[in-house]
Amino acid sequence: MLNVLKSREALLAASWLALIALAGSITPNFVSIQGLRDLMTDLSILVVLAVAQMIVILIRGIDLSVAANLAFTGMVVALLSVANPGLPTVVWPLVCIVVGAMVGMLNGALIAELQIPPIVVTLGTMSIWRGMIFVISGGSWVVQHQFPEGYLAVPRTQILGLTLFFWIGLTVAAGMWLVMTQTRFGRELYGMGGNPRAAQYAGVRVKHHEFWVYTITGALAGLSGWLWTSRYAMANTDVAAGFELQTVAACVIGGVAIAGGAGTVIGAVFGALFLGTLYNILPVIGVSQFWQQALSGAIILLAVYFNMISRKPPVRRILPLASPQGAGE
């Protein structure tokens, strides 16, 4: 029991609940049933992307293109829904997942096969997909009245008092937890992050796994494109700008090591919940978006520092120190 209470996940969960309680003391509407429902709906997108980013960081990579992937797939499906409003609603998330996975495959192929550093590849593809949004849309926006009714209504459907957004986020997190803890693939990803060369000598197909990690991350980013556009009823070139940094911050806060090989899905989820709740509270108490960006950077630095000192191995003393008397004899 004491080990559970001392775990990072438990501390994050307690901090998150304390943050909600603090917000409720300032703004009672924040902790109303509707307020909490809206909060969980908003946080679901960050949870999905944080889980996606977590598995990339775990293998010593990073995906700076997740937000651009989200925006691109969101624009693709938005334009498709406007041109074909009669298609079944299930088509929209499927299209986003497929398009997002293809974007992820490109990242994975460049990183795994050509051995280009992940930060270089994803920084480049981030710019490519942001530019492609402008190309396919001609710079125009897709706004609320242009979307089919089902496109916007279905994700807001409530199940047991919570929207479909929440259940999608929970399903993604639970599914990834099962993969990372109960499958050989998940265990091998931890080995890759801890020591890629040793993992390869042990028979782990490092390039194969690396390719599929970026593909999975791309698919989840694509799913988030549908969630984002249906939540905010808008698609444009600036959708989710800078959101990739929030996903990295959520992972780091959740205890995912930037150096790879350590971290949990639960930690990433609670990191996303804490960070997302904090961003929802700051505007309520009058903090500007500029300070919010500065705070995000400060949180990343602090979290990385605490991750480093918490995982610093204890000093091992092989030989006893010589006593002053013994030294003079």
Secondary structure, 3 states (H helix, E strand, C coil): CHHHHHCHHHHHHHHHHHHHHHHHHHCHHHHCHHHHHHHHHHHHHHHHHHHHHHHHHHCCCCCCCHHHHHHHHHHHHHHHHHHCCCCCCCHHHHHHHHHHHHHHHHHHHHHHCCCCCHHHHHHHHHHHHHHHHHHHHCCCCECHHHCCHHHHHHHHCEECCEEHHHHHHHHHHHHHHHHHHHCHHHHHHHHHHHCHHHHHHCCCCHHHHHHHHHHHHHHHHHHHHHHHHHHHCCECCCCCCCHHHHHHHHHHHCCCCCCCCCCCHHHHHHHHHHHHHHHHHHHHCCCCHHHHHHHHHHHHHHHHHHHHHHCCCCCCCCCCCCCHHHHHC
